[in-house]
Amino acid sequence: MIVLEKHFTEWQPDFRHQCAPIIDEVINDDCILRDAITGQFIAAQVRINGDITKVAAQISRMLRYDLKWALDSKRPARLSGIRSANRVFGILEPNKLRRRFGCTQASLNRENPELTALLAIIAKENYRLFEELNPEQAKAHKDLVEENIHPDWLMGGTPFTSGIINYSAGLPYHKDSGNLIGSWSAMLALRKNMNGGALHLPEYGVTLGIPDQSITIFNGQEVWHGVTPMIAAKKDAYRFTLVWYAKRKICQCVSAPEEANRAAHEAMLSGMPEADDTQE
């Protein structure tokens, strides 16, 4: 395990939706990134091993062949022309504009319970790895989530509520929003024949390669990050990144039975039916 001690440098994107450039020097080894001054744990990248790799391989097959994707034909990825898409999983927070009056499961959970079960297994591995790498920070994350979110909304008993699957998505520089403040995220990468797609952390001058079957632990709310351009080496190229997190607005939700009753009551008062499963 490589330990990288890097100095923090103030950085802001020059314009909205600024994308990361092509970066040749990336780190594909297992590593921990720490702030050189404070010693603070910033991020870690670790390849999985053992039986969990079989779970990851099964998820990869299901994402490629079983999951329905709505590719965005209007927004090709820069340089590559690769179409990107995403699907959310886990728990969705209330959103009255979408006629969602209470916390509920994402449509993916209902469409594919087998995949949902596998994602819960990875969620447990994410937290186990977090505990191994930084037990103090992992406990703080767990305590924060459990103090603020009802256990009915935790994924497989882990301190994560929700997630998103990005399909070959070249995301611009951003900080994550919508997560419980102070919580951390975990990301599994599944990829083949796709060049680029590294994670650039400009404030620390570090680019994580995000290799196949690796998990990255980081606090995306605090650190700027962006994805470098992707270029498919073959026609069967893909890059999936699956990110687990705890959603801030789920803090307002009560137990699952109470939430269902409240949602039905608010839907009745609004005069609108609750949204179908596809509206996320």
N, C-alpha and C positions, 0 to 999 in steps of 0.2 A: 504494500500500500504506500503510494507516494503521498507525502504531506507537502502541500504547496502553501508557503507563507507569502502573501502578496499584500502590497500597500494599496489602500483605498485612495482613489483619485476621483474628485467630483466630476460628474459627467451628466449631460442631458442630451437627448436627441436634438438634432438641428431643426427637424421639422416633424410634423405628425406623420405617423406610419413610416418612419425611416426604417429601412431594412439593413440588416447586417451585410457587410461586404463578403466576398469570397476570402476565406482565411485558410491558408495552407498548414500552418502550425497548430495542430489540435492535439488534445490529450485524450488518448484512447485507453490508457492504463487506469486501473483502480486508483482513486486519489481522494484526498480530503483537502479542501480549500479553507484556509484560515486567514483572518486578518493579521497582518504582520505586527501591528501595533497592539491591538486589544487581545489577540489570540482567539477572537470569536470564531466559532464554527460558521462558515458561510454556505458551503455546499459539499456534497460528496457524490462520487460516481463509482459504482461497484457492479461488476458483472455477477449475475446470479449463477448458482451451481447446484448440483444435486437434483433431487426430485422436482424442485420448483421449476427447473428448465422444461420439464415435460408439460407442466401446466401452461407455461408461457408459449410453448410450441403449439399447444392445442388452441390457445386463444388466437394465435397468429393465423391458424388455418380457418378458424371461425370468422375472423374479421375479413379475410380475403374471399371466402366462399359463401358464408351464410348471412352476413349482416347486410342490410339494405343501406345504401349510401345515396344521398342526393348531392351529386357533384355540382359545384358552382361553375357553370360554363362562362360566367361573366368575369371571373376573377382568377385567371391562370397565374400560377406561381411565377415570380420574376425569373427570367432567363430560360427556365426549363420548359415552360408551357404545360407543366403538370397541373392537373386539376386537383383542388383540395376539397376536403369535406370534413365534417366532424359529427359525432354523436355523443350525447350526454348519457350518463348512467347514475344509478344511485337515487338520491332524493332531490326533488325539485322544491324550491321555496314557493310560497304563495305569490301569485302575480295576477291581480284582478284584471289587468288589461288583456291578459290571455285567458280570462275566465277560469283561472286556477285559484280557488278560494281557500286552499289549505295546502299543507305539505303533502306531497304524494310521490309515488315512485315514477321514475322516468319510463317512457314507453319501451325503451330497450329492455328494461327489467321484465316487463310483461311479455314482450315478443320472444325473448330468449332467456328463460330462466337458467338454462345450462351455462350460458356465457356469464350470466350474473353471478352464479355460484363460483365460477373460476375467478372472476374479478375480486370477489370477497377473499379468496385464498391469497391472491397477490396483495390485497390490502393488509392482510396479516403479516405477510413477508416484508412489506414496506415498513411496518412499525417495528418488527423484530430487528430489521437492519438498522433502523434509526436508533433503537435502544443500544445496539452493539456499537455503533459509531459515536454516539453522543448521548449517554444515558440521562444526563441532567437536562439537556434540551428536549429530549424525547418525553421525559416525564412532565416537563412544563407544558408541552403541547397537549399531552393526554389530559392533564389536570384541567387545563383551560377549556378543552372541548367538553369534557364530562361535566364541568361546573355550569356550562351554558346551554348544552343541547341535551334534550331528552334521549335516553338510550334507545327508544324505538326508532330513532332516525340515524343510528350509527351503523355503518356497513360491517356486518359480520362481527360486531362487538369491538371494532377498532375505532380509533379516534379520527375517522374520516366519514363524511356523510355522502359525498358525491364525487363525480369525476367526469372527465371528457376524453374522448378518443379522437385524436387529430390524425387525419389520413393525408400524408404528404403535404402538410401545411407549413409554408414558409412564413411564420409569424414575424411581424416587425418588432422593433424594440418596444417593450412595455413592462409595466409592473402589474402584477395580478390584482384585480379588484373583486370585491364580492366575497372574499374569504373572511373567516373569523379573524379579527385583528390579533396578531401574535402567533397564529397557527402556521404550520409548515405544510409543504406539498411534497408528494413523491411521484416520480415519473418512470414508467417502464417503457423502454424502447424496443421495438420489433421491426427489423429492417432487412432488406436484401437488395443488392445491386443498385443502391442509391448512393451516389456521391454527394458530399456536402451534408447539409442538415445538422450541423453542429450547433451547440448552444454557446453563444458569445456573451460573456459577462464583462462589459466594457469598463466598469468601475474598477475591476481588478486585473484587467488585461489578460483574462484567461478564456480559452475556448475549449469547452468539453466536447469530445467527439460524439458522445451519445451512441456508443456501439450497440450492436444487436444484443438483446437479452441483458441489458444493463438497467440498473435502477439509479436514478439521481434524486437525492434528497436536497431540498433548498427552500429558502423563504422567498418566494416570488413576489411578495408584497413589498419587500424592502430593497431588493436588488434588481437593477435594470437587466433585462435579458432579451435576446433576439436570436432567431434561427438563421444560419447562413444559407445561401441559395442551394437548391438541390438540382442535380442533373442525373437523370436516369441512365445507368450504364447499359441496361437491357430492357426489353419490353415488359418483363415481369417485375420490374423494380417497384418497391414500396417502402414507405417509412411510416410506421404507426408510432405515435407517442400517446400513452395512456397516463393521465394525470389524476391523482387522488387528492382531495382537499376537504376542508370543513367549511361549509357555506355559512356566512354570517346571519342571513335572514332566517335560517332554520332555528335560530335561538328563540324565536317568538312562538314556535310550534309546541303544542302540548302533546299528550300521548296520542298514539295512532287512532284509537277509537274516538277519543274526544275531538281530535282534529277532523276526522271524517264527519262527525256530527256538526261541528262548527262550519265546515266548508259547505255542507248541504244547506245549513240555515242561511248562510250569507248568500249562497247562490239563489235561494228562494226569495230573499229580500231584494236582491238585485234585479230579479225578473229575468235572469239569463241562466241557461243551463251551464253546467260545468263543462270545461273543454274536453274534447276527446283525447285519447292517449297520444295522438301524434303532435299535439300542440305543446311544444316545450319552450 
